[in-house]
């Protein structure tokens, strides 16, 4: 741990709960559609629109690393289905995207990140379309690595290589923290980056071939791991 210069965090389900954020954003979009495109909400529920988007992702797997484009394409398909113009799609997406950034941080996040930022550079890495710089903790992060910009999603080594290139650090100078055994821990492991599994739910480790370098149940334990008083 003496070599660590940068700490990289996953976002969804690491710094905030993911599904409540997504549900809020989808409901915000659905309300906008009800007021502006009622023919859509007369035919589909929120869940049915979500299922249509998931089906689209299966039909076009190249969109899975770009969730913003996936959502826009799903809206274009709706416009086509109802023989409508596409002049409303950017506005509708912006409604979703703005709500998507309205996150509710876990209780340990602000204090721990503030203390870590005094000793380390911080980076964010996400497969999703959260924008760390549009949240209340964005000012603490020097780097933001996204699957959308990289063209690959965790656990692909390419997205971790992007972090190495931008920071100009070696793998052993970075500590990666995330909740997902495959996307986060397996991905960091294959990139040679020391890692910490954030196991807030206190689950059993599911992976047979790879184990995390460290495991914690909350971010306060990171301070202990790094001997920060």
Secondary structure, DSSP 8 states (H G I E B T S, - for coil): -TT--EEEEE-BTTTB-HHHHHHHHHHHHHHHHHHH-HHHHHH--HHHHHHHHHHHHHH-GGGTT-HHHHHHHHHHHHHHHTT--STTHHHHHHHHHHHHT---B-TTHHHHHHHHHTTSEEEEEESS---GGGSTTGGG-SEEEEHHHHT--TTSHHHHHHHHHHHT--GGGEEEEES-IIIIIIHHHHTT-EEEEE-TT------SS---SEEESSTHHHHHHTT--
